[in-house]
Amino acid sequence: MATVAGSTIDRSTAKSDSQSLAGFADRWIYLFMAGLFIVTVLVGFIPDSLAKISAIAAGQRPPFPPVLHVHAVLMSAWLLLLLAQTFLTATRRIGFHKQLGMASVVLAPLMVVTGIVLVPTMFHQNWAGMQNPPPGVDLGAIEIGKKFLSSLVAAQLAVGVMFAVFVTWALAVRKTDSGMHKRLMILATVLPLPAAIDRIGWIPSTYPTSFLSPLLYTVLWITPMILWDVVRHKQLHRAYVVWFAIYLPVATLVANLWWSSWWIEIVQRMMGVKG
């Protein structure tokens, strides 16, 4: 009897430990995702920014426009807010989480507005640089740069719209569906991340002629969260179903517009430039 009782207790303890571990991972997987996003941005943007600052100091490129600084500050604030919010949730400080969450109501619209201003601003700055290239620059490379710049507008517009949609959705359900809310916040934040991933030089890329790599990397970067959910709950959470139902058609559209001569012509006409 002692042996049977001991076995029962051992099984019960093992089950309890397993559930505690699973509960721990349930809370901390979102903090891990927020940390992964921040590391990605730092690895992608710091070397690239330092190189561009050196080029500015050497007179090889114009200074960054003010809206780019504003955008960088807002994006950094958003990532830090996501990190803080996931930490507060993981440590069960829900009251502080709700209070701090009001900042997202202000930050998200500001990010969208600065993004709308940033797209044509950076387009014109980069276009002007390609119109007056330094001596010795291959004209074929300039033509490729113009096509890439024009193709990129489709991706930028798509990211801006989808980010706004998913953040709005996440905020709308924050009081009624916390599971949907926390996943959608992560899924919204991953959308602009290819801007950093593309700047990590040692990662394979299909740029500039194809949109395939940013499409795949966006999905890859959320894979840890999806895999944990599937392993833990034995099913795909509806937040991912909704996300993929919107993301994949939009990304496919962007991939088809990429390097399309008629789309490039539309963008250049819209921006008031001539190829």
C-alpha positions in Angstrom: 0.0 0.0 0.0 2.8 2.3 0.8 4.3 1.7 -2.6 1.1 2.3 -4.4 0.4 5.5 -2.4 3.9 6.7 -3.0 3.5 6.1 -6.8 0.3 8.0 -6.8 1.9 10.9 -5.0 4.9 10.9 -7.3 2.6 11.0 -10.4 0.5 13.8 -8.8 3.7 15.8 -8.0 5.1 15.2 -11.5 1.8 16.4 -13.0 1.8 19.5 -10.8 5.4 20.3 -11.7 4.5 19.9 -15.4 1.5 22.2 -15.1 3.6 24.8 -13.2 6.2 24.7 -15.9 3.6 25.1 -18.6 1.9 27.9 -16.8 5.3 29.6 -16.4 6.0 29.3 -20.2 2.5 30.5 -20.9 3.3 33.8 -19.2 6.9 34.3 -20.3 6.7 33.3 -24.0 5.3 36.8 -24.7 8.2 38.5 -22.9 10.5 36.3 -24.9 8.9 37.5 -28.1 9.1 41.2 -27.1 12.8 40.7 -26.2 13.4 38.9 -29.6 11.9 41.9 -31.4 14.1 44.4 -29.5 17.3 42.3 -30.2 16.4 42.1 -33.9 16.0 45.9 -34.1 19.2 46.5 -32.3 21.2 44.1 -34.5 19.7 45.4 -37.7 19.6 49.1 -37.1 22.7 49.9 -35.0 25.4 49.0 -37.5 23.3 50.4 -40.4 22.7 53.7 -38.6 26.4 54.1 -37.6 27.4 53.5 -41.2 24.9 56.2 -42.4 26.0 58.6 -39.7 29.6 58.2 -40.9 28.5 58.8 -44.5 26.6 62.0 -43.4 29.7 63.2 -41.6 31.8 62.6 -44.7 29.3 64.5 -46.9 28.3 61.4 -48.8 24.6 61.6 -48.0 22.2 64.2 -46.7 21.2 64.3 -43.0 18.3 62.2 -41.7 15.0 64.1 -42.0 13.3 65.1 -38.7 10.4 62.7 -39.3 12.8 59.8 -39.3 14.0 60.7 -35.8 10.4 61.0 -34.6 9.6 57.6 -36.2 12.6 56.0 -34.5 11.7 57.4 -31.1 8.1 56.2 -31.5 9.0 52.7 -32.6 11.5 52.4 -29.8 8.9 53.5 -27.3 6.4 51.0 -28.7 8.9 48.1 -28.4 9.8 49.1 -24.8 6.1 49.4 -24.0 5.5 45.9 -25.4 8.5 44.6 -23.3 7.1 46.3 -20.1 3.6 45.1 -20.7 4.6 41.5 -21.3 6.8 41.7 -18.1 3.9 43.0 -16.1 1.6 40.3 -17.3 4.2 37.6 -16.7 4.7 38.8 -13.1 0.9 39.1 -12.6 0.9 42.9 -12.1 -2.3 43.3 -14.1 -3.3 46.6 -12.6 -0.1 48.3 -13.7 -0.4 46.6 -17.1 -3.9 48.1 -17.7 -2.7 51.6 -16.6 0.4 51.5 -18.8 -1.5 50.1 -21.7 -3.3 53.4 -22.2 0.0 54.7 -23.7 -0.6 52.4 -26.7 -3.7 54.3 -27.5 -1.5 57.3 -28.1 1.5 55.7 -29.5 -0.1 53.6 -32.2 -1.9 56.4 -34.1 1.3 58.5 -33.9 3.3 55.7 -35.4 0.8 55.4 -38.3 0.8 59.1 -39.0 4.6 59.4 -38.9 4.8 56.4 -41.2 2.5 58.1 -43.7 4.8 61.1 -43.7 7.9 59.1 -43.7 7.2 57.0 -46.8 7.2 59.9 -49.3 9.9 61.8 -47.4 12.4 58.9 -47.6 11.4 58.1 -51.2 12.2 61.6 -52.3 15.5 61.8 -50.4 16.7 58.5 -51.7 15.5 59.3 -55.2 17.4 62.6 -55.2 20.5 60.7 -54.2 20.2 58.3 -57.1 19.6 61.2 -59.5 23.0 62.6 -58.6 25.1 59.6 -57.9 28.8 59.9 -57.0 31.3 59.4 -59.9 32.0 55.8 -60.8 28.6 54.4 -59.7 27.2 51.8 -62.1 24.1 53.2 -63.9 22.6 49.7 -63.8 22.7 49.7 -60.0 21.0 53.1 -60.0 18.2 51.7 -62.1 17.8 48.7 -59.8 17.8 51.1 -56.8 14.9 53.1 -58.4 12.9 49.9 -59.0 13.5 48.7 -55.4 12.5 52.1 -54.0 9.3 52.1 -56.0 8.5 48.5 -55.2 9.1 49.1 -51.5 6.2 51.5 -51.3 3.7 48.6 -51.7 5.2 46.9 -48.7 5.3 50.0 -46.6 1.6 50.8 -47.3 0.6 47.2 -46.5 2.5 47.2 -43.2 1.0 50.5 -42.1 -2.6 49.4 -42.8 -2.2 45.9 -41.3 -0.4 47.3 -38.2 -3.3 49.8 -37.6 -5.9 47.0 -38.1 -4.3 44.5 -35.7 -3.5 47.0 -33.0 -7.1 48.5 -33.2 -8.5 44.9 -33.0 -6.2 44.1 -30.1 -7.2 47.2 -28.1 -10.9 46.5 -28.9 -10.9 43.1 -27.3 -8.5 43.8 -24.4 -11.3 43.7 -21.8 -13.3 40.8 -23.3 -10.6 38.4 -24.6 -7.1 38.7 -23.1 -5.8 35.7 -25.0 -6.7 37.3 -28.3 -5.4 40.7 -27.1 -1.9 39.7 -26.1 -1.4 37.6 -29.3 -2.6 40.3 -31.6 -0.3 42.9 -30.0 2.7 40.6 -30.8 1.4 39.8 -34.3 0.9 43.6 -35.0 4.4 44.4 -33.9 6.1 41.8 -36.0 4.8 43.4 -39.2 7.3 46.3 -39.5 10.2 44.1 -38.2 11.5 43.2 -41.7 12.9 46.8 -41.9 15.4 45.6 -39.2 15.8 42.1 -40.5 16.7 43.3 -44.0 19.6 45.3 -42.4 21.2 42.2 -40.9 23.8 41.5 -43.6 24.5 37.9 -42.7 20.9 36.7 -43.1 20.0 35.5 -46.6 17.8 37.9 -48.5 15.9 38.0 -51.8 16.1 41.8 -51.9 16.0 43.9 -54.0 14.3 41.9 -56.8 11.8 39.8 -54.7 9.6 40.3 -51.6 9.9 36.6 -50.6 12.5 36.9 -47.8 10.6 39.6 -45.8 7.4 37.6 -46.2 9.0 34.4 -44.9 11.0 36.1 -42.1 7.9 37.8 -40.8 6.3 34.3 -40.3 9.6 32.8 -39.0 9.9 35.5 -36.3 6.5 34.6 -34.7 7.1 30.8 -35.0 8.3 30.3 -31.4 5.0 31.7 -30.1 2.9 29.7 -32.5 4.7 26.5 -31.8 4.4 26.9 -28.1 0.6 27.5 -28.4 0.2 24.5 -30.6 2.2 22.2 -28.3 0.5 23.6 -25.2 -3.1 23.8 -26.4 -3.0 21.2 -29.2 -4.6 23.6 -31.6 -4.0 26.8 -33.5 -5.3 29.8 -31.6 -7.9 31.8 -33.6 -5.6 34.9 -33.4 -3.2 33.2 -35.8 -6.0 32.1 -38.0 -7.2 35.7 -38.3 -3.7 37.0 -38.8 -2.7 34.6 -41.5 -6.1 35.1 -43.2 -5.2 38.8 -43.6 -1.4 38.7 -43.8 -1.0 36.0 -46.5 -3.3 37.6 -49.1 -1.8 41.1 -48.5 1.8 39.8 -48.6 1.0 37.8 -51.8 -0.4 41.0 -53.4 2.7 42.9 -52.4 4.9 40.1 -53.8 3.0 40.4 -57.1 3.3 44.2 -57.2 7.1 43.9 -56.5 9.2 44.8 -59.5 6.0 45.2 -61.6 6.5 47.8 -64.3 3.0 49.2 -64.0 3.2 49.5 -60.2 6.6 51.2 -60.4 5.1 53.6 -63.0 2.1 54.3 -60.7 4.4 55.0 -57.7 6.7 57.3 -59.6 3.8 59.2 -61.0 2.2 59.4 -57.5 5.5 60.7 -56.1 5.9 63.2 -58.9 9.2 61.8 -60.3 10.3 60.5 -63.6 12.1 57.1 -64.0 
